[in-house]
Amino acid sequence: MLKLGVIGISEGNGHPYSWSAIFNGYDPVAMADCAYPVIPEYLSKQTFPDACIPGAQVTHIWTQERGLSEHIAKAALIPNIVEQYKDMIGEVDAVLLARDDAENHYAMSKVFLDAGIPLFIDKPLAYSLPEANRILELKKHSYDIFTCSALRYAEELYLSPEEKEVLGELERIYARIPKNWKNYSIHIIDPVLNYLNEDDGIVSMKRMDEQDSTQVSVEWQSGLITTFDVVGAKALPMEIRLYGSKSTKILMFEDTFSAFKNSLMRFLRQIEERRLLINDTRTLKAIRIVEAGC
């Protein structure tokens, strides 16, 4: 059984609750009292312990507040609370850095990477290319860091061969999500990159701002145009619109639990197989677009 530590929590981010529950199961009464009502809502639709990821358990937690750590531990059945996150060293096999305040990722990552402990770093890895490279340079092995938006693995955002045929050659993609650019643009960038060839390069980027919305349009070497639109407080759903040479298609993100579970399972697979599943070139391409809107 792989022992995992979890680090939290940043403002608006309930991943320490949800990610830990996906491994451990959860206490419904305590989880119902968390600050993120969507989490108990989608957890309640699963059957536990059958829905748990096998082969690993979150055994240790640290947050900046002891009371918060105690509540997450109770809700997600985590047996150990540490006073400092470095106290996990020697106790866990890997760490879930479940905070999306990327300005803290380097300092928190360095402690564990220096000790040879692999990390899942929550999205985005960084807000700029120099900072992303600075973190990636801490790796002792190529597979020490796993980082992405879980939406990269959202099955409802994938295209079947039949759907690709109906669409024809992709000419334009528009992706939209609410909230703020710095922390949420990666949720549309990562899945959109799935539709591009790995070697497709960025030709140019253009940023446009309107009130609390930020939009970045990217021209690719293939001729494809992708537009990433983060619309602030507007109550609009996340969606991806694909415009092909034959038809168009709109994809909607719907299943948070499965996206999280799929990404966490990839992290375990990367550790087990000791090989990088998302190459650094792809990761840095995503961060370059994030940086353009910051």
MONORDA-V813714 format. One record per backbone hydrogen bond with DSSP energy under -1.0 kcal/mol. CO is the residue of the C=O (numbers start at 1). NH is the residue of the N-H. E is the energy in kcal/mol with one decimal. If there is no record, write none. Layout:
BEGIN
<<CO | NH | E> <CO | NH | E>>
END
This chain:
BEGIN
<<2 | 57 | -2.5> <3 | 93 | -3.2> <3 | 94 | -1.3> <4 | 59 | -2.5> <4 | 60 | -1.5> <5 | 96 | -3.2> <6 | 62 | -1.9> <7 | 98 | -1.3> <10 | 13 | -2.2> <14 | 17 | -1.2> <14 | 18 | -1.7> <15 | 19 | -2.9> <17 | 21 | -2.0> <18 | 22 | -1.8> <20 | 24 | -2.9> <21 | 25 | -2.5> <22 | 53 | -2.1> <27 | 31 | -2.8> <28 | 32 | -1.8> <30 | 33 | -1.1> <31 | 34 | -1.9> <36 | 39 | -2.1> <37 | 41 | -1.4> <38 | 42 | -2.2> <39 | 43 | -2.4> <40 | 44 | -1.9> <43 | 46 | -1.9> <47 | 51 | -1.8> <49 | 52 | -1.8> <55 | 2 | -2.6> <57 | 4 | -2.8> <59 | 80 | -1.3> <60 | 6 | -2.1> <61 | 82 | -2.5> <62 | 8 | -2.3> <65 | 69 | -2.4> <66 | 70 | -2.5> <67 | 71 | -1.8> <68 | 72 | -2.6> <69 | 73 | -2.6> <70 | 74 | -2.1> <71 | 75 | -2.7> <72 | 76 | -2.9> <73 | 78 | -2.1> <75 | 27 | -2.6> <80 | 61 | -1.6> <84 | 87 | -1.9> <85 | 88 | -1.7> <86 | 89 | -1.5> <88 | 91 | -2.7> <88 | 92 | -1.4> <94 | 5 | -2.2> <95 | 120 | -2.4> <96 | 7 | -2.7> <96 | 98 | -1.7> <97 | 99 | -1.4> <97 | 122 | -2.3> <100 | 102 | -1.6> <101 | 104 | -2.5> <102 | 105 | -1.2> <104 | 108 | -2.0> <105 | 109 | -2.6> <106 | 110 | -2.6> <107 | 111 | -1.0> <109 | 113 | -2.8> <110 | 114 | -2.5> <112 | 117 | -2.7> <113 | 116 | -1.3> <118 | 95 | -2.2> <119 | 146 | -2.5> <120 | 97 | -2.7> <128 | 132 | -2.2> <129 | 133 | -2.8> <130 | 134 | -2.0> <131 | 135 | -1.9> <132 | 136 | -2.6> <133 | 137 | -2.1> <135 | 138 | -1.9> <136 | 139 | -1.4> <141 | 144 | -1.7> <144 | 119 | -3.0> <146 | 121 | -2.3> <149 | 152 | -1.9> <150 | 153 | -1.9> <151 | 154 | -1.3> <154 | 157 | -1.9> <155 | 158 | -1.5> <160 | 164 | -2.3> <161 | 165 | -1.9> <162 | 166 | -2.0> <163 | 167 | -2.1> <164 | 168 | -2.2> <167 | 246 | -2.8> <167 | 247 | -1.4> <169 | 245 | -1.3> <171 | 225 | -1.4> <172 | 243 | -2.8> <173 | 227 | -2.9> <174 | 241 | -3.7> <175 | 229 | -2.8> <176 | 239 | -1.9> <177 | 231 | -2.1> <179 | 232 | -1.4> <180 | 184 | -1.8> <181 | 185 | -2.1> <184 | 187 | -1.3> <185 | 188 | -1.7> <185 | 189 | -2.3> <186 | 190 | -2.3> <188 | 192 | -1.5> <189 | 193 | -2.2> <192 | 195 | -1.9> <193 | 196 | -1.1> <197 | 200 | -1.8> <201 | 221 | -2.6> <204 | 219 | -2.6> <206 | 217 | -2.9> <208 | 215 | -2.8> <210 | 213 | -2.6> <213 | 210 | -2.1> <214 | 230 | -3.0> <215 | 208 | -3.0> <216 | 228 | -2.8> <217 | 206 | -2.4> <218 | 226 | -2.5> <219 | 203 | -3.3> <219 | 204 | -1.4> <220 | 223 | -2.1> <224 | 220 | -2.4> <225 | 173 | -2.5> <226 | 218 | -3.4> <227 | 175 | -2.9> <228 | 216 | -2.5> <229 | 177 | -2.1> <230 | 214 | -2.5> <231 | 234 | -1.4> <232 | 179 | -3.8> <234 | 236 | -2.2> <239 | 176 | -2.7> <240 | 251 | -3.0> <241 | 174 | -2.4> <242 | 249 | -2.2> <243 | 171 | -2.9> <243 | 172 | -1.7> <247 | 244 | -2.7> <249 | 242 | -3.4> <251 | 240 | -2.5> <255 | 259 | -1.8> <256 | 260 | -2.6> <257 | 261 | -2.8> <258 | 262 | -2.9> <259 | 263 | -2.1> <260 | 264 | -2.6> <261 | 265 | -2.3> <262 | 266 | -1.6> <263 | 267 | -1.7> <264 | 268 | -1.9> <265 | 269 | -2.2> <266 | 270 | -2.5> <267 | 271 | -2.0> <268 | 272 | -2.8> <269 | 273 | -2.9> <270 | 274 | -1.1> <270 | 275 | -1.1> <279 | 283 | -1.9> <280 | 284 | -2.8> <281 | 285 | -1.8> <282 | 286 | -1.8> <283 | 287 | -2.0> <284 | 288 | -2.2> <285 | 289 | -1.3> <286 | 290 | -2.1> <287 | 291 | -3.0> <288 | 292 | -1.4> <290 | 293 | -1.2>>
END
